[in-house]
Amino acid sequence: MRMESKGKNRSIAFFDAQFRRQVATGELSLNPFEARVLPYLGGSVLELGCGLGNLSIAAAPRGALVRAPAPCGPAFEPPGARPPLAGLNVTASAADLSRYTPPGPFDAVVAIGLFMFFPRELALESLRRAIDAVGEGGVFAANVLIEGTTYMDMFDTENGYYLFGEDTLRRSVATWQLLDDRVETFDAPGTTVKRFSTVIARRPAAARADPIDPTRAPMTDM
Ligand SMILES: C[S@@+](CC[C@H](N)C(=O)[O-])C[C@H]1O[C@@H](n2cnc3c(N)ncnc32)[C@H](O)[C@@H]1O
């Protein structure tokens, strides 16, 4: 499958180049965030900003039916570089994710390292839309760069970006069951740092209706 790169957005171009280098050197293993999320994926899965597609491809043999809209890049195209897609339940399609409304509901919605590449308003709106696409009892897994990040090379400063607050992800699923919640700092080139918030949470299943109490049943004419 081949997807077109718009070649305008600096973030997309940055990662496109990185992914091509990874494919060339055979670096196709899951990153630590993807590895953390994988055990929670099953049923219908939406992965937003799948990059190389490693997580979607790893989830598919576990029975997950994965939909992976991606903006560009070599995610699913490098012939011979990864297991063939044939036989895997993965559908990849090109999409402008900054204005994407997921069709939902899904058993899991994943967005690792995506929303911060949109300007503030679109970043928060995209987060909300992704959460809204999780079905009852389903899982939401997201990872974003947060305030305190000083490595800026991958941001498109012209189109805009947004460093999330440390608590934003957690607060956006405040009433859900928190399965994983971490803030991590990693060294980056030139004495800079990347700070990440990662949250995995389960949407509560709908409360079941109370069993009918016969003493309170409405009177009916006989
Ligand atoms: C840090 S990578 C994460 C990729 C993958 N989830 C992973 O964990 O390896 C960021 C991803 O966001 C995508 N991206 C960046 N800016 C974007 C934009 N404005 N619209 C859509 N996707 C974008 C990139 O193409 C890339 O796939």
The ligand as a Gaussian input file, in Angstrom:
#p B3LYP/6-31G(d) Opt

LIG

0 1
 C        6.222000      10.584000      17.217000
 S        5.565000       9.905000      15.733000
 C        4.622000       8.605000      16.462000
 C        4.368000       7.466000      15.506000
 C        3.918000       6.171000      16.159000
 N        2.668000       6.355000      16.879000
 C        4.991000       5.641000      17.064000
 O        4.747000       5.526000      18.272000
 O        6.061000       5.341000      16.577000
 C        4.400000      11.140000      15.290000
 C        3.409000      10.758000      14.212000
 O        2.489000      11.841000      14.064000
 C        2.337000      12.121000      12.695000
 N        2.016000      13.537000      12.548000
 C        2.770000      14.576000      12.918000
 N        2.173000      15.732000      12.610000
 C        1.004000      15.424000      12.038000
 C       -0.061000      16.191000      11.503000
 N       -0.035000      17.511000      11.476000
 N       -1.119000      15.527000      11.000000
 C       -1.172000      14.192000      11.033000
 N       -0.193000      13.428000      11.533000
 C        0.888000      14.022000      12.018000
 C        3.663000      11.754000      12.063000
 O        3.552000      11.521000      10.682000
 C        4.031000      10.516000      12.851000
 O        3.468000       9.368000      12.261000

